[in-house]
Amino acid sequence: MRPETNSPAPAPQALSPDFLLREWAILLALLCAAFLPVLRWMYDRWTAPDSYTSHGFLVPLVCGWLVYTQREQLLALPRKPAISGLFLFAASLLLLVVSGLLRVYFTSGFALVGCIAGMIAYWGGWRWVARLWFPLLFLIFMLPLPEIAIARINLFLKLMVTQAAVACCELIGIPVVMDGAKLQLQNGDLVVGDVCSGLRSLTALIALGTLFAWLYPKPNKLVRGALLAAIVPVALGANMVRIFLNVLFVHLFGKELLFRPLYDSSFTGVVDLHLLSGFLVFVIALLGLHFTVVATEALSEPETASPQPGARESMLLPDSVIAKDIGTV
């Protein structure tokens, strides 16, 4: 009778990229079929003429790229399917059904993210979800905001940037009268509309700034925290600068020159100086975020290491004393 020996358990085999791609292509195709009405709603909102989430097309592509950059770490992880992932998947499907009955598509978008996370947990385990937590949460930036939320945020932002423009004009002596979101000048009136409120650039810059903070190459949490904290103030400040420059341009050159068509085509529509000034928001905001990173890096750099006490004393002692001490050892 041979004694029993405890043989070590075989190491889990790494997954092949072809197997992983084939399985997940089928799972995602089935998921897209289930969420087809939600995807159609998101597409309509992304392609609307005055869309506030026109960057939504790029979000899934960015998430796919983020997953691709972690492919080696993912393929090295063993598969440990978690049955609790099915509960998350079922809860997300229930949220989809309830949202569909109430015709609240915004919450259906969260159900889509929850279903993907539940599928990953059930298929590979919670370690896979922990590895992919940022791409999963980044998908939220593709969800369009509810119309009522957009209306309320637009009203708040319009009044805020209008008051800021009036304050800047009064500071440099430009006569201006504020009537709600309307600015009355000597050379014409300007109305800060919903498109000029800054919400469109704010939503895009929040997503972009969050991605920059995640991709920051150095292990400096202070810089990442400062970058995340600066996104909203920098975006709002950039739009305030844009509105003020438009007011200043109207005061100096007139309203007609600001809205005079520079280019017109079926693809771009009418292009004027007012439209081009919208790109100035992103330039100023990106420069502001870059300055935030540079300034925080300069403040968080460790101080130059001071010499050890023994080394400092040896620097102050004469060479003859040091030689004498060495000889007596």
LINUR-V501346 format. One line per field, one symbol per residue. ss: DSSP state (H for helix, E for strand, C for the rest). phi: phi as a letter, one per 40 degrees, with the letter a starting at -180 (. if undefined). psi: psi as a letter, one per 20 degrees, with the letter a starting at -180 (. if undefined). A space follows every 50 residues. Layout:
ss->???
phi->???
psi->???
This chain:
ss->CCCCCCCCCCCCCCCCHHHHHHHHHHHHHHHHHHCHHHHHHHHHHHCCCC CCCCCHHHHHHHHHHHHHHCHHHHHHCCCCCCCHHHHHHHHHHHHHHHHH HHCCHHHHHHHHHHHHHHHHHHHHCHHHHHHCHHHHHHHHHHCCCCHHHH HHHHHHHHHHHHHHHHHHHHHHCCCCEEECCEEEECCEEEECCCHHHCHH HHHHHHHHHHHHHHHCCCCCHHHHHHHHHHHHHHHHHHHHHHHHHHHHHH HHHCHHHHCCCCEEECCCEEECHHHHHHHHHHHHHHHHHHHHHHHHHHHH CCCCCCCCHHHHHHHHCCHHHHHHHHHCC
phi->.cccbcccccccccccccccccccccccccccccbdccccccccccccdb cbbccccccccccccccccbcccccccccbdbcccccccccccccccccc ccfbcccccccccccccccccccbhccccccbccdccccccccccccccc cccccccccccccccccccccbgccabcbgcbbbbccibbbcccccchcc cccccccccccccccdcccbcccccccccccccccccccccccccccccc ccbhccccbcccaaacccgcbbcccccccccccccccccccccccccccc ccccccccdcccccccccccccccccccc
psi->opqppnpqqqqpqqqqhggghgghhgghghghhhkghghhghghhhjqgl qiliihhhghggghhhhhijhghghipqompphihhggghhhhghggghh hilnhghhhhhgghggghggghgirihgghhkhghghhhhiipqqqhhhg gggggghghghghhggghghhjkppqppncjpporhjrqppoahhjhjhg hgghhggghhgghhiphqmohgggghghhigggggghghgggghhgghgh hhiqhhhhjpphqprhghappahgghihhhghggghhghghgggghghhj pqqppqqqghhghhhiqqhhgghghhhi.
